[in-house]
Amino acid sequence: MKISEITDILLIVLLLGAGTDYGLFLVFRVREALRSGQGPKEAVEHALVRVGESISASAGTVILALLSLLLATFGIYRDLGLPLAVGMGVMLLAGLTLLPALLAIVGRAAFWPSRAVPVAEERRGWWGRVAGRLVKRPALTLGIGVLVFLGLASAALGYHSAGFGGAVSAPKGSDAAAGNAILAADFPHASANPANLILQYPEPIWQDPARLVSAERVLERSGLFATLAGPLDPNGTAMGPSTYARLHTELGNPLTLPTLEPSGLSVPRSLYDAYRATALFVSPEGTVVQFEASLRAGGQQTTAAMDATPKVRAALAAAARASGATANGVAGEAASLYDVSSASNHDLVHIVPVAVVAIGVLLALVLRSLVAPLYLIVSVVLSYLAALGVSTLAFIDIGGEKGLTFILPFLMFIFLLALGEDYNILVMTRIREEAHRHSLREAVVEAIGRTGPTVTSAGIILAGSFAVIAIAGGGGPGGSQIRAIGFGLAIGILMDTFFVRTLLVPSTVALLGRWNWWPARLGRHADDEDRVRPAEAARTVATTVAGDGPGK
C-alpha cells in the first residue's frame, strides 16, 4: 500500500481519537456495572455484551466510509482508503480483546483515585437533567437547533476552493527575498514558475512562423497575461517570423548550437543568443511550441490564478483556432491545482452517496429500524454544513484567506459522517436498550444521562486529536490550509458532541415515539407513553395476588 505523508498524519490522529472513543465506550460501561454491584470480571463481560455491538458498528461505519475512497479518481483520496481502513480494523480488534482483558486484570484499580464501588442509586448527572428538560419540549429544542445550524450552514455559501501548497518564498527581510524582488522587477521573463501555454501544429513551425504572430496577438488581446514569452521573443530579444525562418535555415536545430557563437557566422550575437534560446519554446521536430506567461490574476500558487484557469484555457483555444493549431493545453501549477480541485469535487459528488447508502444500511441493521437511519444521516449532513460554514467564516470572512483548500470539504464529510455516527450508534442503542424497561421519553432521559459523559469525553478527546493537525501543521508553506483542515474537523466533532447527539437527535427520538423503531417489534407498541413497564407490571401482579390490588 502507498503510505503518503498525509496518510501517516491522519492514521495517527484517527486511531488516537477513534481508539480512545471506543475505549471510553467500554470503560464507562464497566464502571457503571461495577457501581451496580457486579465483580470486575462480570462487569467487563456485561459491558462487552452491551457495547460490543456499538463499538463494532461504530468502527464499521468508519471502515465503510474509508473503503468508499477506493472509488475516488483523485490519487490522494484513493490511497487514503485502504491504509486507514486497515488501521481501524486493528483498532477494533484491540478494543474488543486487549482492552477488555486489561480491564478484567486490573479491576477497580483502573479507576483510581475514584472508587468504582456499588451505589444504592446511580445519579443521572448534568446530562440527565438536561435530557429531562429536553423531553418536555422536544419540538422547541429541535426547532431552535435546526435554525441555528441552518444559519451556520448558510455561511458555507461563501466557500471558495484554494490550492494546497501555498507560496514557497524566502523569509521576509532576507537577502534571498531582496534578490527575488530584484529579479521580479528587472527580469520579468525569468519567471521561475510560469503558466505554460502549449500549441501543436500539423507541420514544423519554422515553415510558417507567421502562425506564432497570430497566436500571440490573440493571447495578448485577452488581457489575462502580464508577460508573455514565446519562440519569437525567447529572451527579451524580438525576432520577426521571416528572421526566425532564415535563422533556422542557416543555423539548424538550436539545441545543437554551442553557447559561444562560432566564428565565420554573420549573425549578430543578440540574434544568435535569441535563436539558441528558442529551444526552450519549440520541440526538436518543430510541431509543438509553448508560450510562458505570468498571469495578471497573480502568481501560480495563488487561488486567483487557479480560478482563472478556465479563462486562460479559453483564450488559448481561441489562439489555437486563429493560428491553425490542431491541439492546445495549459500546464503549470495553477492549472494542475485547478484540475485536482475539479477531480476532488467530482469525487465528493460521486463517493458521498455511496458512503451514505453503505452507512445507512449498517445503521438499519444495528438499530433494527428503517426510520432512525434517515434522520441520523440528515443530522450528520446538517452538522457538516454548519462546520463548513464556521470554517468559511473563520478563515475567509474573518481571516482574509482567498479560499479553503479543496480537500477540506471532502475530508470533513467522510470523517464527520463516519465518526459522527459513532456517537449516534452509542446513544441510539442505549435508548433502545432502555426502551425495553421504560417509556420512550424516560428511556431518552436515562440513556442521555448514562451516555452523555461518555460522548462528551470522547468528543473532546477526538476534537483535540484533530486540533493537533492545526497546531503541528501550522507553520511553513500552506500552513493556513492545514490549520483549516484541523479546525474544520475539530469544530464538526464538537458540534456533534454537544449539540447534535445530545440535543437534536434525542429531541427527534422523543417526537417520533414508536416510529423510531419501525418496522421492528419495539416499534409496534400502541404508544410508548401508555406502555406498562415491566417493573410496574410485576408490582401490579404482586399486589393482586396479595389480595389488596385491583383484582380484589
N, C-alpha and C positions, 0 to 999 in steps of 0.2 A: 504494500500500500504506500501511496505517496503521503508523506507527512510534511506539510508546509509549516512555516513559522506560525501562521495564524491558527492552524490546526493544533499545534503544540500549546499555544496560549489558551485556546478555547477548551482543549481537553483538560488542562489543569483546573481551569475555572469551573467548567461544567461538572467535573467529578467531585471537586471540593464542595460545590454548592449543592448539587443533587444528592450526593452521597450523604452529606450532613442532614439534608431533609429526610431521607429515608431512615437514617439513624434516629432522628428525633421522633418520627412517627412511631418507631418501635419502643424507644426509651420511655417516652411519655406514657405509652400504654402499659409498659411493665410497671412503672411507678404507680399507676392507677390500680393495677391488680395487687401490688404489694400493700397498698393502703386499704384495699378491700379485705385483707386478711390472708391472702394466699402466700405460700412459701416462694422463695426465689425461683426455683426451677419451674414450679407450677405457674408462676406469674409470667415467666418467659414463654412457656408453652401457650398459655392463654393469649398473651399478646400477639404471638406469631400467628396463631389461628385467626385472630380478629383482624390484624392489619397486614398479614402476609399478602392477601389478595390485593389490598390497596397499594402496597409497595410494588408488587408485580405489575399491576395495571398502570401505575404511575410511570414506572420505568418503561413499560411497553409503549405508552404514548410518546415518550421522548425518542425511543428507538424507531418507532414508525415514522415520526416526523423527520428524523435524521436519514433514514433509508430512502425517504422520498427525494432527498437531494441527489440520489443517483440518476434521477431523470433530468437533472439540470444540464443545460448546454454550456454554461459557464464553468470552466475547469475548477476554479477555486471552490465553488459550491459542491461540485460533484466529488472532489477529493476530500471534502469535509465529512461526507456522509458516513462512509464505512468505518474509518478510524474512531469517530465519536460514538457510533452505534456499538462497536466492539467494547469501547471503554465503559459505556453504560451497562452492557451485559455483564462485564466483570464486576462492576459496582453492585449490580443487582444480586449476583451470587454472593458477594461478601455480605450484603445486607441481610440475606436470608440464612446464612450459615455461620460466618465468622463472628458477626456481631451478637447474634443470639447465644452462641457458645460462650463468648466472653462475659456477657451479662449473667449467664447461669453460673459461671465460675466465680465471678466477683460478688454477685448477690447485692445485698443492700449497701455494701461499701461503695458501689458505683455512684451512689447519690450523695456521698459525703461532701460537705458537712451537714446537709439536711438529713432528716431521718424519714425514710420511707417505711413508716410503721402503720399498722392498722388504725383507722379513724372511724368514729361512730358514723359520721356522715360527711361525704366529700362535698366541700363547698363549690358552688358554681363559679365563683370569682367574678372578675370585672366583665369578661366576655359573656358570662351567663346573664348578668344584669342587663347588659346591652341587648342581648337577644330577647330577654323578657319584654323590654320596651318595644323592640322591633316588631314582634309578632302581634302586638296590639294594634299597630298602624302600619302594616306592611306596604299598603298601596302608597302611602305618603313617602315612606323611606325609598321605595323603588322609583317613584316618580322624580323625587329630588335628585337621587343618584344618577338616573339616566340623563336628566337635563344637564347636570354638571359635567358628566362625561361627554355628552354631545357637544357642549360648549368648548371643552378642551380639544375634542377631536376636530372641531371646525378650524382650529389653528393649523392643522395639518394641510389645509388648502394652500398655505404659503410655502410648502415644502418645495425645494429645488434640488435637483441632483448636482453633486460636485464630484470632482476627481478624488483620488485616494492618496496619491503620493505627496502632494504639496510641493512647494518650491524648494529646490535644493540650492542654497546660496551660501556665500561666505558670511561669517559673523559680521554684524554691523560694526563699522569703525575699524575693521582690519585692513591691512594692505591689500589683501586679495579682493575685498569688496571695493576699494578705491580703484584697483586695476580693472575690475569688471565694469565699473561705471564709465571709465575712460574708453574701454573697448566699445561699449554700447553707444557712446556719444560720437566717437570718431570713426568707428568701423562697423556701421550698421549691417553691412553684408556678411560680416564674420559671425553670424548668429550661431551659437553652439546648439541650438535646439529649434530649428525652423520647422515650418509645415512643408511637407514635400508634395508637390503637385505633379502627378505623373501622367504623361500622354504617350500613346502608342500610335505609330503611323504605318501605313502599308508599305512604304519604301523608305530607304535611308533619308534622313532629314537634310543632308547636305545636297541632295538632288533638287530639293525645293525648299530652301531655308526661309522663303517668304511666309511659309506656314507659321513659323515661330513668331513673326511680327503680328500676324492676325491673332494668334492665341494670347500674346502678351497684351495687346490692346484691349481685348475683351476682359482679361483679368484686371487690368488697371482701372477700367471704367466701372468695375463692380464696386469700388470704394472699400473693399474689405481688407486690403493689404497696405501696410505701412511701407514695406520694402519688398522688392521682387527681384531676384537674381535668376538668370537663365543662360542658355547657351550663347546668346548674343551680348550678354553683359556678365560674364562669369566672375570677374574680379574687380569690377568697377570701371573697366575699360570697355566702352561700347564698340561693337562691330556691326556693320551693315550686313544684310543677307548675302550680297554678292561678295563681300570681303570674306565672309566665313566660307562660302563655297570655294573661292580661289585659294584660301589658305589650306583647305582640306586637299585640294588637288596638288598643291605644291609641297605640303608637309606630311600628308598622310595621317595615320592614326595618331591622335595626340597622346595616347598612353605610352607610345614608344619614344617620344621626344625626350631628350636629356634636359636637365634643369638649366644648363647654360646653353645659349644658342650657338650652334656650330658655326664655324667660320665659313664664309662663302655665301651665306644667305642674305638676300636683300630685304628681308622682312624686318621692320622696326622692332626693337626689343619689346616695347609695350604690347604690340600686336602678337608677337611670338608667345609672350607670357600669357596673354589673354586666351589665345587659341589652345595652348597647352592646358589651361585651366578648364576648357570645355569638357575634358574627360570626366569631370565630376557631374556633368549635366547631360551627357549623351552616351548611350550604351555603345560598346565596340562595333556592333552591327549597324548602329545609326537609326534604328527604328523606334527606340524608346528614349524619351527625353524627360527631364524634370525641371521644374522651377522651384527654387527655395524661397519661401515667403515668411515674413513676420506679419502677424495679424494686428489690425487696429484694435480688435477686441481685447487683446492682452497676450501675455506670454503663454506658451504651450501648456504649462502646468495649471493655468487658471480655469475656473469654472466658465468664465465668459468665452474663452477660446473653445472649450468643449461644446458649449451651447451653440457656437457659431458654425460648427461643422456642417450642418445641412446646407447653410447658405454658401459656404466655401465649395462644397461639392456641386451645388447647382451652378455656381459661377464657372467652375472647371468644366462641367458638362457643356455649358454654352461656348466656352473657348474651344472645346474639342469639336463641336459642330462647325464653328466658324473656320477652323483650320484643317478640317478633314481628318481628324484623328479617329481611329477605329475603336479605341478604348481609353478610359481615363480612370483615375482614382486618387484619393487624398490619403497620405500617410503622415505619421508624426504622432507625438504624444497626445495631443488634443483629440485627433481623430480616433486613436486607439481607445482612449478613455470613453469617448462617445459610444463606440461600438460595444465596449464592455458594459457600459451602463445600459445600453439597449438590450443586450443579452440578459443582464440581471433583471430588468423589468419584465422581459419575456418569461424568464423562469418564475418570477413572482406570480404572474398571471396563470401559468400552467401547472406549477407544482403545488401552490397553496390549495387549490380544490382537491387535489389528490390527498394531501396531508389531512385536510379537514374531513374528508369522507372516511379515511382509514381510522382516524382517531374517533370519529363519531360512531363507527361500528364497534370499536373497542369499548367505548363508554356504554353503548347499548347493552353489550354483553355483561359488563361488570355491574351495571346498575339495574339490569333486567327491566329496562324501560326504553320506549321509543320517543318519549316526550322530553325527558330530562336532558339527553344529549343535545337537543336542539337549542335550548336556552343557555346551556353551559358553553357551547361553542360561540353563540352570539355574545355572551359576556366576555369571552376572550377577545373577540374581534373588537368589541367596544373599548376594552382597556388598551388594546394595541393601538387603536386610532388615537385614543387620548394620550398615550405615552409618546406617540409620534408627534402629536400636536405640541406637547410640552417641550420636546426636544427642538422642534422648529422655533418655538418662542424663545427658548434659552440661547440657541446658537445663531439663528438667522435674524430674528427680530430684535433681540437684545444684544447678542454677542457680535452682530455685524458680519457674520460669515456670509459668503456668497452662496453657499449651499451646504447640504449634508452629504456625506459620502453615499454613493449609490448602493452600497451593500447594507446600509443600516436598515431600511425597511424590510429587506428580505430576512436578515438575521433576527431582527426583532420579532417578526411574525412567527418564524419557525420556533424560536426559543420560547416566546411567550405563549404560543399555542400549546407547546409540549409541556413546559414547566408549570404554566397556569393551570392546566388540567390536573397536575399532581394534587394541588390543594382542593380542586373540585372533587376529585375522587375521594380524598380523605374525608372531607366534610359530608359529601352525599352518602357514602357508605355508612358513616356513623349515624346520619339521620335515619337511614333505612333500618339500621340495627335498632335504634331507639324506638322507631315507629312500631315495632312488634310488641313494645311494652307500654307505650304512651299514645295519647292522641298526637296527631301530626304536629300541631303547634307546640305542644310540650316537648315532643321529640326534637324539634328545631332548637328550642331553648337548651335542652340537655346536651345536644350534640355540639352546639356552638360553645357552650360553657366548657365542654370537655376538650374540644379540638382547637378552640381559639388560641390558647397559649402555644400549642404546637405549631399552628400555621404562622402565628406572629414571630416566634423564634426562628422557624425555618425560613420565612420570608426575609427577615432582617439579615440572616447569615447569607442567603443566596444573593440578595441585592448587594451585600457588602463584597461578595466574591466577584460579582460583575463590576463593581466600582473599582476593583483592583486594576482592571483594564484601563480605566480612565486615569488612574494615578500613575501606574507603571508605564503606560504608553503615552504619557502626555508631552514628552519632550521630543525634539527632533522634527524632521520633515513629516508633515501630515499629522502632527500631534493633536490638533484640534479635531480632526476626523476620528482618530482613535478615542479621544475623550467623548465624542458624541456617541460612539458605539457603546462604551461602558455606561455612560449616563442614561442613554435610552433604554438599555436592558434593565438597569437598576431601578429606574423610575417606574417601568412597567411592572416589575415584580412587586414593588412596594404598593402600587395601586391595587394589584391583585390581592395582596396580603391584607391590607387594612380596609379596603372598601368593597371590592367585588366579591371575594369568597366569604367574607364575614358579615356583609350587609346586603348587597344586591341579590346574590344567589339565595340566601335564606329567605329574603322577602318574597322572591318569586315562588319558592317552595311553599311558603305559608299561603300565598294567594291561590296556587293551583290545587292545593289539597291532594285528594286521592289521585288526581290525573298525573301527578308526578311519576307514578309507577306503572301507568298503563303501558302494555296490557298484562303486566304481571299480576299475580293473585293479590298482592298487597294493595293494588290499585282498584280492586273490585269491591271493596267495602263500601257500604252505603255512604258514610260520611265519617271522616276521621274524628270530628269533634263529638259525634254521638256514639262512637265505639266504646264498648265496655272493656276497660283494661283488664288484663289477666289477674292482677293482684286484687282489683275490686271484685271481680267475679268470684275469686276464691273466698274473699271475706263474706260475700253475699251467701254463698253456699254454706259456709261455716255457720253463720248466724241462723240460716234457715233450719239446718239440721239441729242446732241447739234449741230451737223452738221459740225464738223471740225475733225472728226475721219476718220478711214479707209473706212467707208461706204459712205462717201460723194460722 
